[in-house]
Amino acid sequence: MKILIIDQMHESIIPMLESIGHQVTYSPDIKREEIIQSIEPFEGLIIRSKTPMDRDLLQYAPNLKFIGRAGAGLDQIDLDYMKSRSIKLFHAAKGNRDAVAEHALGMLLSLFNHLEKADSEVRRGIWDREGNRGHELAGKTVGVLGFGNMGKSFAKRLKGFRTDVLAYDKYKKNFGGKLVKEVSWEILKEKCDVLSIHVPLTSDTRGFLTIKEIESFAKPFWLINTARGEVISFKTLNEALDRGLLKGAVLDVLENEKFKSFSEEQKEEFEILAARKNVLFSPHVAGWTFESYEKINKVLVKQIKKEF
């Protein structure tokens, strides 16, 4: 099969695909218009998230048999149109689930123990022990919203911390066991001290965490978001933090990750958010490790080999 790769991938992807008989064109810098002009002969397409895979583009790919998504999120792919064309979809959530889980836990521990603040102060000659007194994860109840690859992997990382882990997933049932206790959304909101988001971006999850939803939690909690920023807005985060509904937040994803395209409201709200000492950011890199970069290839190629 002729396969076009339109995003930056670990270099191992090309020999891996060629070893199972496929012809690979690697064009990580290709622009959308160039994709439209050149996609016609290709039967496979491997992407990250640079270019939306919508009907307007895919209509120019009459020979396309599959799309391989090097990652977990599918919100930029027209799944209904793919289904109507019988185009298969492969995605590599298993490739970066360990990276996401470790990053989420690392950010939470850093926030709990003021590690960024403490490091900065010591470098400046400030030795403030009391001001950097932290919290322990042991004894806390951690709620996991969404129990797919990422949520399950995060729950596994918590096992050694003597936490109670509760999980809610709207689309999955009977997954509870030694790792987590399966609960309703209402029970999770009643019990959790920490909420970690692991849901895809859909019409159901976009803007899901409103201020009204956060008000319905039984007690203030810490928020972890390594999933999709659009689940909660800057404005909601600021109001919840101002009112003490949130104790703090670790954010690997943002409502809008293109700073230059911020609306005036987003710019104002983000500046307030960025000034907070109980908020920790990273630039959407939770699944972006050296190891996951290569593991994603292995997961994709295994799926492609099985079908083609």
PEBELNOR-V295563 format. One record per residue. PHI is phi as a letter, one per 20 degrees, with the letter a starting at -180 (* if undefined). PSI is psi in radians with two decimals (NA if undefined). Layout:
<<PHI	PSI> <PHI	PSI>>
This chain:
<<*	2.61> <e	2.12> <c	2.28> <d	2.23> <d	2.10> <d	0.08> <c	2.86> <f	2.22> <c	2.78> <g	2.40> <g	-0.32> <f	-0.29> <f	-0.63> <f	-0.96> <f	-0.54> <f	-0.75> <f	-0.69> <f	-0.55> <f	-0.34> <d	0.35> <n	0.18> <e	2.67> <d	2.11> <d	2.30> <d	2.05> <d	1.91> <c	1.22> <f	-0.33> <d	0.12> <f	2.44> <e	2.87> <g	-0.82> <f	-0.62> <f	-0.61> <f	-0.82> <g	-0.71> <f	-0.47> <d	-0.06> <f	-0.31> <g	-0.80> <e	-0.14> <e	2.49> <d	-0.32> <c	2.57> <c	2.23> <d	2.24> <c	2.88> <d	-1.76> <b	0.19> <f	-0.73> <c	2.15> <f	2.34> <e	1.34> <d	3.06> <g	-0.66> <f	-0.51> <e	-0.82> <f	-0.36> <f	-0.30> <e	0.12> <d	1.24> <f	-0.39> <e	0.05> <f	2.24> <d	-0.43> <b	2.72> <c	2.30> <d	2.08> <e	2.00> <e	1.27> <q	-2.87> <d	-0.74> <f	2.40> <d	0.22> <f	-0.28> <e	0.26> <d	2.28> <f	1.54> <f	-0.61> <f	-0.74> <f	-0.70> <g	-0.74> <f	-0.70> <f	-0.43> <e	-0.01> <l	0.62> <e	2.17> <f	2.64> <c	2.21> <d	2.40> <b	2.80> <d	0.80> <g	-0.58> <f	-0.36> <f	-0.51> <c	0.23> <f	-0.65> <f	-0.71> <f	-0.79> <f	-0.78> <f	-0.78> <f	-0.69> <f	-0.77> <g	-0.79> <f	-0.73> <f	-0.76> <f	-0.71> <f	-0.81> <f	-0.64> <f	-0.75> <f	-0.79> <g	-0.61> <d	0.23> <l	0.65> <f	-0.69> <f	-0.79> <f	-0.81> <f	-0.75> <f	-0.79> <f	-0.71> <f	-0.77> <f	-0.69> <f	-0.46> <e	0.20> <n	0.34> <d	2.15> <d	1.39> <d	1.63> <f	-0.83> <f	-0.68> <f	-0.20> <d	0.37> <f	2.31> <d	-3.03> <d	2.63> <e	2.50> <f	-0.55> <g	2.34> <n	-0.17> <e	2.73> <d	2.11> <d	2.20> <e	2.34> <d	2.03> <e	1.83> <o	2.01> <d	0.94> <e	-2.62> <g	-0.79> <f	-0.81> <f	-0.74> <f	-0.73> <f	-0.68> <f	-0.75> <g	-0.67> <f	-0.66> <f	-0.41> <e	-0.19> <g	-0.63> <e	0.05> <d	0.10> <l	0.82> <d	2.77> <e	2.14> <d	2.09> <d	2.51> <c	2.47> <c	2.33> <b	2.09> <f	-0.51> <d	0.06> <c	2.55> <c	2.75> <l	0.72> <d	-0.04> <f	2.76> <r	-2.58> <f	-0.52> <f	-0.84> <b	2.81> <d	2.14> <f	2.22> <c	2.94> <f	2.85> <f	-0.64> <f	-0.71> <f	-0.71> <g	-0.75> <f	-0.48> <f	-0.58> <d	-0.50> <f	2.51> <e	-0.44> <c	2.37> <d	2.17> <d	2.18> <e	2.23> <b	0.94> <d	2.66> <f	2.91> <e	2.01> <c	3.11> <f	-0.48> <f	-0.62> <e	-0.33> <f	2.10> <m	0.35> <f	-0.75> <e	1.44> <e	2.98> <f	-0.61> <f	-0.71> <f	-0.73> <f	-0.63> <f	-0.45> <e	-0.06> <f	2.55> <f	-0.44> <b	2.81> <f	2.57> <b	2.86> <e	2.48> <d	2.33> <d	2.21> <c	1.83> <d	0.27> <e	-1.53> <c	2.27> <f	-0.48> <f	-0.10> <f	-0.49> <b	2.35> <e	2.82> <g	-0.77> <f	-0.75> <f	-0.75> <g	-0.83> <f	-0.77> <f	-0.74> <f	-0.65> <f	-0.72> <g	-0.69> <e	-0.01> <m	0.23> <f	-0.56> <d	2.35> <e	-0.44> <r	3.01> <b	2.52> <d	2.19> <c	1.93> <e	-0.23> <c	2.68> <c	2.74> <g	-0.71> <c	2.09> <e	0.09> <d	1.66> <g	-0.63> <f	-0.28> <d	0.19> <g	2.43> <f	2.95> <f	-0.70> <f	-0.77> <f	-0.73> <f	-0.81> <f	-0.80> <f	-0.66> <f	-0.69> <f	-0.68> <f	-0.80> <f	-0.73> <f	-0.33> <e	-0.11> <e	2.40> <e	-0.27> <d	0.42> <c	2.32> <c	2.31> <d	2.70> <b	2.72> <e	1.07> <l	0.91> <c	0.22> <g	-0.66> <e	0.29> <d	1.03> <d	2.90> <f	-0.66> <f	-0.76> <f	-0.54> <g	-0.72> <e	-0.64> <f	-0.61> <g	-0.73> <g	-0.81> <f	-0.71> <f	-0.78> <f	-0.83> <f	-0.62> <f	-0.71> <f	-0.72> <f	-0.74> <f	-0.67> <f	-0.62> <e	-0.53> <c	NA>>
